[in-house]
Amino acid sequence: MWSQCDNSNPHGDAGGIFGYSETYGGYAGGQAQYLRVPYANVGPFIIREDVPDEKVLFLTDILPTAYWGVENAGVKPGNTVIVLGCGPVGLLAQKCAILKGSERVIGIDYIDYRLDHARKHNQVETVNFTDTHDTGRQLKEMTHGGADVVLDCVGMDGKMTVLEMVETAAKLQGGALGAITMAAQAVRKGGTVALIGVYGARYNQFPLGDFFSRNITLKMGQCPVHSYTEPLFKLIMEDKLDPTDIITHRLPLAKAEHGYEIFDAKEDNCIKVVLQN
């Protein structure tokens, strides 16, 4: 469990993570000309020079997160899987769920170009949750009692559902719980909900009773990236997994601020920005 290292983060229980503030060790991120690499005898993974950078770039974070989320949730051949969020991690999680043999994958979002991407590149079903008053119940009906696994790839920055806005008219403490509420409704009895998107602090109105009453398994946490780097590299080299279709923009470091702006505002059909030095 690399992400739970006892020695790399003096500020908390979780292990150190690049670019995650003092809470996760205070290590600067990697979007710069140079990177300080603590524990350099353990962390780096050597890539052959003939392998294009973009093909393996996402081994550092989002691809292992997506794959681990699918594996941690226990996705099996024949499963129905709902993926909440069609951002970079959600789109990669769809690929990984298919790789694991899922019979049916449904991607959920409210950004049309992301949904279009999911259909075009991953050949999954999609639902825009702003098109209905109660998406969780709709998904339960679509899946005839609920999905085997629901993957929450949204986290604390999620947009509130129509139903939440009607009921609360405001975000809850620590962020919107729309994705978790939707997951509680869309998963089958005895199914699994995996929280892959990042959450923080404590949350009011967490639907604990809904999970308890229906024997739902909850799984979550920070991905232990190092455990997945080598096996995912092998899948990429064998052309069994290609994460590069999520790249929509390639920018020099000097235009990084613009990249952040269009990604945050979801402009110019931006899904993933690659910064090149």
N, C-alpha and C positions, 0 to 999 in steps of 0.2 A: 504494500500500500504506500507507494512513493509519495502520494499527495498528503500523507499523514506523518511525514518525517518528524521525529522528535527533536532534531538538532538544527534544522535550517531556518526556523522562525522563532526568534526570541520574544515575539509579541503575542503569541497565541498558540493554541493547540494544533491548528492545521499546519501543514508544511509550507515552506517558502515557495512563492510563485512570482515569476517575472511580471512586473508592471501592475501588481495588484495592491499597491500602497503599503503603508506601514503595517497594516493589519496582517498581511501575509509576508512579512519579512523585510519590507522596504527595499526590494530589489528593483532597479530601473528596468523598464521594458526594452524590447528588442528592435523598436522601429527607429533606428539611428545608424550612423555610419559604423559605430563600434559598439560592442556589447561586453560588459563585464560578466565573466562566467565563474561563479563560485562552484566549488565541488567539481572542478573541470575534469577530474579523473573518473567521474561517474556519469555526469549528465550528457555530454555530447555523444552523438551517434554519427559515425563516419559514412558519408555518401560518396560513391564513386563519381569521379569528375565527369564522366560521360552521361550522367543522369541529369536532365534539365531541372533547374532549381524549382520551378513552379510545380513540377510533378510530385515533389516530396515536401514542399513548403508547409503544407498543412499537417504534417506529422508532428509538428511542434505543439499543436494545441487542438484545433477543432475536429480533425479527423479522429484522433484517439478518443476525444470526448464523445463524439457521435457513436463510434463503434462500441466503446465501453458501456455507454448508456443502453444500447440495444442488447448487448451481452449480459449486462448486470440485471436487466429486466427479465432475462430468461426467454427471449423471443425464440420460438421454435418453428420448424417447418409446418406450414398450414395455418399459422396464427393470423388473426386479424389485428393489425397494429394501427393506432391513430397517433399521428405526430402533430403536436400542437406547436405551430410556428414553422414558417418556411423561410427563415433566414439561413445563413450559412450552415449552422449546426443542424437545424431541422432538415435541410435538404440532404445533408450527408447522412443523417440518421435514417432517412427514407432509403437511401442506397444500401446502407448496412442492413436494414431490416429485410430488404429484398434479397440481399446476399445470404442472409440467414434462413431464407426459405419461406418468408411470410407469404401467405396466399393473397392477402388483401392489405394494402397500405392506403391510408387516407390522410392527406395533408391539410392542415387547418391554418388559415391566416386571414388577414383583411386587406392585404396589399395585392392588387390584381396581378402585377407583373411577377411577383414571387409565386403566386398560384400558377400562372402560365408556365413559369420555369419548371415547377414541380411536375406538371402534366407533360411538358415537352421532353424533359431530360430524364425524368425518373418514371414516367408512365404510371403515375399514381392517380387515384381519385382525389378531388379537392373540394373543400367547402369554404366559402367566405362567411365568417361568423357574423358579419354585420347584416347578412341577408335574412336572418331569422331572429326571432325574439328569444329563443331558448335553444341554442346550438347543442348543448349537452344532451338534451332530451332527443333532439333530432338525430344525433349521432347514435344514440342508444337504439332508436328505431331502425336506422339504416343498417346497423350491425346485428339486428335481431336479438337484442338483449345486452349489447355492449361488446366492446373490443376485449380481446385477451390481454392486450398491453396498450397502455397510453403513455406516450413519452412527452413530457413537458419540456420543450426546448425553448421556452419563452423566458421564464424567470421573473424577477421582480419588476422589470420595466414593461410588462405586458399591458396592452390596451384593454380597458374594461369592456366586457360584453354588454350588449343592449340590456339584458336582464339586470346586471349589476348596476348600471347607470340608473335604471328605474328604481332599484331598491335602495341604493345608498347615495347616489348623486355626487359621490366623491371617492377618491382613492382611499384605500385602507392604510393603516399604519404600516410603513415599510414597503409599500408598493401594492399594485393591484393583484388580487387573487383570482382574476378571471380564469386563468389557465387551470389552476388547481380546482376551482369550482367545476369547470367544464370537465376536467378529468374524472372527478368524483361521480359525475352523472353519466359519462360515456363509457366507463369501464364495466365489464361484466362482473357478476358475483364471483368472488374468488379470483378475480384478475389481479393484475399488477399495474401500479402507476409508478413511473420512474421520473424523478425531478432531475433534469440535466441542466436546465437553465439555472443561473445563479440567484440564490435568495440570501437575504441578510436580516439580522436582528430578529424580532419576534413579530408575530402577525395576529391581529384580531380576526375573529370570525372564521378561523380555519375550520374547514368542514370535517372535523375529526369524527364526529358521530356517523356521518355518511360512510366514511371508510370502515369504521368499526362494525357497523350493522350489516355490511355486505361482505365481510371477510376479505377486504382488499389488502394486498401487500404493498407497502410503500417502500421505495428504495431511492436513494439520493446520495449526493456528495460530489466532491472534487475528483475528477478522473486521475487515476495513477498512470500518467502518460507513458512513463518509461517502460511499463509492462507491455505496451502495445506498439511501440515504435518499430521493433524488428518484424513482428508478424505482419503489420500493415504495410511495411516497406516491401515485404515479399509479395503480398497481394497486388500491390501496385506494379511491381516488376513483372508479375505474371499476367498483367492486363486484366485482372479480375475486378479491379476497383480503380476508377478514375475520378479524382475529386476536382479536377481543374475546370469543369464546366461552370462552376459557381463564380469564377473570376469574370467580373464585368468591367473593371477599370484597372489600368496599369498606369501609375503615376510616379514621377520622381519624388524623392523625399522633400524637395522644396515645395511641392504642392500637397503635402500631407494634410494640411489644415482643410483644404478644399475636399479632400477625400473623406475626412471625418464628417464634414458638413453634409455632403450629399448622402453619406451612409446614414447619418443620424436622422436627417429629414426625409429619407427615402425618396430621393430625387434622381432623375436621369436613369431610372431602372437599375439603380445600384444595389448589388447583392454583396459582392466582395471586392475590396480594393487591395491590389498588390503594390507595395511601394518598392521602387527600384533605386538603388544608389547610383 
